[in-house]
Amino acid sequence: MNETLEFLVRHGYSVLFAVIFIEQIGLPIPAAPLMLAAGALAGAKQLSFALAVGVGSLAALLADTIWYELGRRRGSRVLQLLCRIALEPDSCVRRTEDVFVRHGARSLIVAKFIPGLSTVAPPLAGIFRMRLPRFLLFDALGALIWVGAYTGIGFVFSDQIERVAAHAAELGARLVLILVVVLTGYIGWKYVQRRRFVRRLRIDRITPEELKRKLDAGEDLVVVDLRHSLDFEAEPATIPGAIQLSPDQLEQRHQEIPRNRELVLYCT
């Protein structure tokens, strides 16, 4: 049996709990392979399937509840921190808020299967004051489905997973090197994409201080507040005289934006 599986047999549920908790807190440690391994061990009668799913779900729920409380106490600053460390920070806030607006508490059920939403959805629920019992109900259901799905796949395909693990063990250091190269290449590609995007935007950006000087000087300009409705609800203060439009209202209300004056767009 592969060394990873042997380690999991020896240390069992505590390892599963720790890895899932660490991943859900936000550290880049993938829990999916371990859940698959736990399912494979359950299929081989080395672990209890029900207990593995229960322990994993509890770990995810605990981590999510911490993020929920941070979101409730610290507001949008928590969401901005999470998105700042994401590989695609420019779309992180918008994408997660759109999903949350469309589905509300139900988004917590599928959040763990959507990259980027898994860690961000719990603090969003706290930011927008979802009641704790409602959050715990939907988040626990989502955690149960997520852990159960991966562990169940491992259980059903336990024989195949053990063979794959054996082949991976034969590759040894070469497999680790391949994975490191692929991951490094992916992160590098995302970084280059982001730098290009920022360079294209830099020429058109204006700092808050520059905007204030223009407004104080009475310059003829229009500020359009393009923050998402959730952002506006969480922090309703806006720039005096700004036109408040969410991006999905632009097509219907574009005629409200003057065409003969300098425009300053303000977003999250």
N, C-alpha and C positions, 0 to 999 in steps of 0.2 A: 504493500500500500504506500502511496505517495507520502512524503514526510509531512506535507501540510495536513493531510487527512489524519495521520497519526498524531500530530500535535493537537488537532481539534478533538480527537478521541480522548486524549489525556486531560485536556483542560476544559473541554466540553462547552457548556452553556455560558460560562463567564467570558470566554473569548468571543463568542458570537455577540453577546450583549455589548462588550466593550467596542468591538469594531463597528457595529451598527450605530451605537451612540456617537462615536467619534465622527463617522461619516455624516450623520445627520446634524451634528454641531457645525459642520462646514469644512472640516479638514479633508484634503484630497486622498482619502483612503477608501478604495472601492469595497463595498460590503457584498456586492452581488456574488463574486466567486465564493466567498465564505458561506453564504446562504445556500448556494448550489451544493457546496461540499457537505453542509449539514444535512441537506435533503438526501444526498447520496449515502451518508452514514446512517440516516434513519432507514433508508431502503435496505441497508445491510444489517439492520437491527443493532447498530452500535449506539444510536441516540434515539430519543423519543421524538417523533415528528411533532406531536402536539406541543410538547414542552419547548422544542426549538422555535416553533412559530410564536408561542406565547412570550418567550424570553426576548426574541427579536422585536416583536411588536411593542413590548414594554420599553425597550431601549429607544426605539424610534419615537414613541409617544413622550417619553421623558425629555429627550432633546428638543422636540417640537414645542413642548410646554415652556421650556426655558426661553426659546425664541419668541413665543407668544407673549410672555411676560415682558421681555425686553422691548418688543414692539409696542406693547401697551404703555410702558413707562417712558421709553425714549423716543417714541414716534418715528417719523420718517428718517431720522438720522441713522437708525439701524438698517433700514432698507438701502440707504445710500452707501453705507459701509459695505454691505454684502455685494452690491452691484459694482462697487469700486474695485473689488478684488476678483470680479468675474472676468472671463476672457473676452466677453462682449458687453462691456458696461453700458454702451450707448443704447442698446436695445433691451437691456435687462429689466429696467423699471417698467418700460412701456409694455413689454410682452407679458410680464407677470400681472400687472394691473388689469390688462385687457381680459386675461383669463379669469381673474378674480371677479371683475365686474359682471362678466357673462354668466358665471356659474355660482358665485357666492360660496357658501359653506361647502357645496358639493365639489368645488375644485379641490378641496382637501383630500377627497377620496382618490383622485387620480394624480395628485400633485407629484407623488414620488416616482411616477413613470415619465414625467416631463422634465427634461434637463433644464436647470435654472429655476424651475418653480418649486422643487422639493424643499430647498432651504428657505426660499423667500416667502412662500405662502403662510407659514405660521406667524412670522412677525407682521405680515399684512393683516392677518386676522386680529392681532392685538392692536395694531395701529387704528383700525376702524371699529374697535370696540365690540367685536363679536363676543357674545356672552360665553363665559368659560365652559359651562356644561355643554353648550352647543358645539364649541370648538373641540372639546374632548371627545364627544360622540363621533363627529365626522372624521377627526384626525385618527382616532383609534381604529375606525373602520378602514380608513385608507392604509394605515400601517399594517393592519391584519391582512388586507388584500395583497399589499406589496410583498411582505415577508412570506406570506403563504404561497404566492405565485412562484417566487424564486426557489423556495424550499421544496415546493411541490414538483417543479421541473426536475430538481436534483433527485427527488425521491423516485419519480417515474423513470428517469434515465440514469439510474445509479450505476448500472453496469458500464454504460458507455462513458460516463464521466470518469469512472475509475481508470478505464483504458486510456482516455485522453490525458489524465494526470500522470499515468505511467510514461507515456510518450514525452510529455513535457519534462518529466524528471530526467529522461535520457538526453534531452537537449541541454539541460543544465544552464550553464552560464550563457550559452549562445542565445537561448530564449530570452533571458533577462536583457541581453544586449539589444536584441531585435525590438523588444517592447520599449526600452529606453529610447532608441533611435526614432521609433514611430511616434512616441509621445512628444519627444523634443521637436520633431518636425512639425507636428500638429500645432503645438504652442507657438513655435516660431512663425508659422504661416499666419496664425491669428494675430500675432503681434504686428507683423508687417502690414496686414490688412488694416488694422486699427491705426497705425502710424500714417498710412496713406489717407485714411478717412479724416484724421485730425488735421493733416496738412491742407486738405481741400477746404476745410471749414475755417481754418485759422484766420484767413484774410477777411472773412465776413463776420468775425466775432467782435463783440463790444463788451467791455467789462462793466459791472454794476456802477463803478465810480464814474466811468465815462458817460454812462446813460444819465446818472444823476446830474452831472454837470450840464448836459444838454437840456434836461428838463428844467433845471434851475435858471438856465439862460433863456428859457422861453422859446427854444427852437421848435419849429413846426414839424413835429414827428408824431407817429402813432405807435403805441405799444400794444401788441396783441399777446394776451396771456393764453398760451396753448397748453397749459398744464392739464393733465387728465382730471376728470371729475373727482376721482378718489383723492388726488393730491390737493385739489381745491377744497374738498370737504375736510381733509385733515389739517390744512393750513389756509384758511379762507382769506387771509390778508393778501392784498395784491397791490400793484403799482397804481397810484391814483390816475384815473382817466383811462386805464387800460381796457381794451375790449377782451372779454373773457369768452374764449371759444375752445372747445375740446377738438382734437384733430378730426374726429368723426363727424363734426358739425360743419367743417369747412365747406363742403360741397353745397350744403343747404343755405349757409349764411355768409358766403364769401362776399356778397354784395355790400355787407356792412363795413368792409375794410376799404378805406379810401385808396384810390389808385394814384393820386397826385401828390402824395406826401411820403417822406422817408418812413419806412417801416422797421420796427424793432420787434423781433419775435422772442418771446420769453417762454421757456419750457422747463421741465424737470431737470 
